[in-house]
Every structure is written in structure tokens, then in C-alpha cells.
Amino acid sequence: MNELGFYTLAGAPRSPRDLVGEVNDAERLGLGSCFISERFNIKEAVTLSGAVGAVSENLGIATGVTNHNTRHPLVTASYATTMHRLTEGRFCLGLGRGISPLFSAYGLPKITTAQMEDFAGLMRRLFRGEVVIGHDGPAGKFPLLALDPNFDEAIPLGVSAFGPATLAMAGRAFDCVILHTFFTDETLSRCVRIVKEAAERAGRDPARVRVWSVYATIGDHIPEDVRLKKTVGRLATYLQAYGDLMVETNGWDPEVLARFRADEFVRGFRGAFDAVGTTEDLERIAPLIPAEWLSAAATGSAAECVAKIDGQFDLGADGVILHGASPSDLEPIVAEYRKHRRAERFAHLSANPGG
């Protein structure tokens, strides 16, 4: 089912080795793609993607996402071509902007849309075996960049996108777009439209730019305290990190965000709510988050979750990443989905999430 994906090691895993069981479960269930998010702890994306490639046979694999400015372009390009060959074409290099406050704290420069577009162009040239001499662009100055002159690799590139400028850039320069959790229906439709129209203006086939909805999928078979962490805890963490962007993108009331931030408990909380918040902590902040904001997710029974997932395709998504749950957590939902799946609708999709 190449239209469905999942994130391995969702949240704060105990060990990176947990992905081995998740990948086995995902292939048994028939999920199409494994996305790998990166955190600066035990979720380093290069190591994890190599592990997924080694223990899988059919899954598409994508970084969802890494940042172009934390590795030299030659290191990133070598990584992508190695993964491409290792997986026999199942790998997609996904890039993103990162979280600005963290980058500032770490002394990393903030990533711009122009940098990502320039970097994508560099990657494609290196994948084709070109020797790049004297590059001076938004992504940086590089006297010489070269891999193997015999390369002619078609490695898809993905990008995470929020705002209209980045979405339009994605349509021009990337092969797939990874959206964000808790996007409203209107936001999803608008994002798809911006990407596809930009692709068309650039002379590309819009149908070949794959848009992935990232959809929190938390069935009621999951224990209540876990559901609370994956809904209230996760959205609260996003509001901590980039609440203004979430509110602007979804057209939500900024006064609600202001009240959330002004709450004494929220202001004094140390750490991410979805990582260190206890059930009591999350129950404390739950009234601060409107039910409407949390409704952009697949919740309830397996049948109710499937109806919401199908709705993402009806709104224009080419794929849905079932976010916040391991494959074993998703098993009853995937089983229900399979009963009603319209296979012909997705027959054109490749295993590669950017293909």
C-alpha cells in the first residue's frame, strides 16, 4: 500500500534498535514507506536509514527530514547515493528547515527557502555525475564538488513545507512534499493546490510531485494516557516550538495561542510536553487547547480512523503518513483500511515515497 507511510521511532524511543521490529511489522502489514525524523540524540538520520534499508525488502525510505546545513554537501550526496544503491532505488532524501530557536541556540545558521532550492539543484547535479566548479549560491560557496563521474542516479528529493513560498518552491524543485501534523482540511487542500500549481508553472507534471499528508492516527484501542501524549502533548509541543506558524497556517485564533503561552504552568515548563510531560501535566494543559485544533487527526474506532484517512485523499493528498504510532499500534486500523481500499486509485504510486 504505497499510499501509506509511518514514522519509525515515533516520539522518544528507548533504543534505536526498536526500529527493527517496527520495520518487520510494517512490511508484514503492507505499509508503503518508512519516514525517519531526526533529533540530536539517538535519532541520527543517516544511521537509522541505513538500518532500515538493511532490514527491509519492500519499504520506501525517506528522511522526514534532515537539514542540509549540518553536513557538507558531498557527505549528504554520498549518503543519498549509498542509500539509493543499498535499497535498489527505494530511498528519498528529505530536507527541511529545522526549528529556528534551536538552530540559534546551537550556533547554526537559519535555513532559507532559497538555500533549500539551491541545495536541491546541487544534489541533482552530483547525482548525475557532474563536477561542480566554483559554486556560489544561497547554499554556500564551494570551489569543487564531485562524486563519481559515472553516476547517473535518479534519486528523489523531498522537502517539508508550511508556508506558501516554501510550498511553491517544493512544486518547482522537489519530487515530494511532506506537510505537517494537525493541518485542517482547508489547509491541506490549499497546500496541495499551491504545490501542484507551482509544478505546472515550472513545466513539470503536477501528478509527479507527491504530496504527503502527515496525519496523527491515534485509535481508541491505544491506552488513554498514550492517546493524551500523542494528541494534547504533541500539539502542545508544536505550539511551544513554532506556535505562530501553526496558528497562521491553519487560520486559528491567535488569542488562544497567547493564552496558552501566558499560562503560568506552560511558561514554567521545562522541556517538550510530548517528551517529558506526565499524564497529570497533560491533563493540566488540555483545557488550553481547543477541541477544534485537535480534531485534525484520525481518532476513535478503527472504522472512524479509516474514514478520516480516506478523507485526506479526497482532499488531494497523494499519500498519508500515519503519524505518532508504531506499525503495531496501527494494525487494527490498517486491517480495516485494507478491507475498503480502492487499489486502482493508487496503482501508479511507486514504493519510493518520492517516486
C-alpha positions, 0 to 999 in steps of 0.5 A: 500500500504505497499510499501509506507511510509511518514514522519509525521511532515515533516520539522518544524511543528507548533504543534505536534498535526498536526500529527493527521490529517496527520495520518487520511489522510494517512490511508484514502489514503492507505499509508503503514507506518508512519516514525517519525524523531526526533529533540530536540524540539517538535519532541520527538520520543517516544511521537509522536509514541505513538500518532500515534499508538493511532490514527491509525488502519492500519499504520506501525510505525517506528522511522526514527530514534532515537539514542540509546545513549540518553536513557538507554537501558531498557527505549528504550526496554520498549518503543519498547515493549509498542509500539509493544503491543499498535499497535498489532505488527505494530511498528519498532524501528529505530536507527541511528547515529545522526549528529556528530557536534551536538552530540559534541556540546551537550556533547554526545558521537559519535555513532559507527557502532559497538555500533549500532550492539551491541545495536541491539543484546541487544534489541533482547535479552530483547525482548525475555525475557532474563536477561542480566548479566554483559554486556560489549560491544561497547554499554556500560557496564551494570551489569543487564538488564531485562524486563519481563521474559515472553516476547517473542516479535518479534519486528523489528529493523531498522537502517539508513545507508550511508556508506558501513560498516554501510550498511553491518552491517544493512544486518547482524543485522537489519530487515530494512534499511532506506537510505537517501534523494537525493541518485542517482540511482547508489547509491541506487542500490549499497546500496541495493546490499551491504545490501542484500549481507551482509544478505546472508553472515550472513545466513539470507534471503536477501528478509527479510531485507527491504530496504527503499528508502527515496525519496523527492516527491515534485509535481508541484501542491505544491506552488513554494516557498514550492517546493524551501524549500523542494528541494534547502533548504533541500539539502542545509541543508544536505550539511551544516550538513554532506556535505562530506558524501553526496558528497562521497556517491553519487560520486559528485564533491567535488569542488562544495561542497567547493564552496558552503561552501566558499560562503560568504552568506552560511558561514554567515548563521545562522541556517538550510536553510530548517528551517529558510531560506526565499524564497529570501535566497533560491533563493540566494543559488540555483545557488550553487547547481547543477541541477544534485544533485537535480534531485534525487527526484520525481518532476513535474506532478503527472504522472512524480512523479509516474514514478520516484517512480516506478523507485526506485523499479526497482532499488531494493528498497523494499519500498519508503518513500515519503519524505518532504510532508504531506499525503495531499500534496501527494494525487494527486500523490498517486491517480495516483500511485494507478491507475498503481500499480502492487499489486502482486509485493508487496503482501508479504510486511507486514504493519510493515515497518520492517516486 
